[in-house]
Amino acid sequence: AFLNRVSPVINAHRGFIDNFQGDGMMALFPETADDAVQAAIAMHAAVSKYNKNRKDKGFQPIGIGVGLHIGDLMLGIIGHEQRMQGTVVADAVNLASRLEGLTRVYGSTISISEPTLSQLNDPDKYKHRFVDKVQVKGKKDPVSVHEVFDSDPQPVVKLKEQTKDDFEQGLCLYYDRKFSEASVKFNQVLEKHPEDRAARIYLKRSANYMVNGVPDDWTGVEVLSHK
């Protein structure tokens, strides 16, 4: 029932599904990054509508997270003569999967990489904020991660917009190792929006570094060792 509702959304935004992975899927958008972001927002709208139907039938609501990354890949047929399938091979696929996992960490609905954000026709068309710098295990270069929150419930969207400046100022102070000042900013965010999981994570990190200090080579980059 879930896949019946979200799969057509991907097709409607010029994407196609490469494969299904349990209750999830991997989709490709060969035209533009905007197609992918708009599809992600529309998928959440489809799930919201589906949840109303579930509620009427006495079922619990469900939630989804979407990770988006742009990059080069190889698309083709793999396997052996008795079983073949079409699929993609690329580091970009791995990072997109890790970004999806970050939605559970930060309580966000859509996580996108900096390269994806930079390829949007008009990034300011979407509601977004910077949330982290991450490094996939085995890779040298970190990637900045942004949260797109257009598909959040409207009260949450309003609170994130109201606290965006304080949150991002707190992050700047955090990366400058000014953890005490950063804590003040994150506390200001949480006073207005106590459910902001990202702000609470950074408040906890700042408190830890104030007490225990940081290594000389600390850059604030989080290494992702698992999905």
Helices and strands as residue ranges (DSSP letters): H 2-12, E 16-21, E 24-28, H 33-56, E 66-68, E 74-80, E 83-89, H 91-106, E 110-113, H 114-118, G 123-125, E 128-136, E 143-148, H 154-175, H 179-192, H 197-212, E 222-224
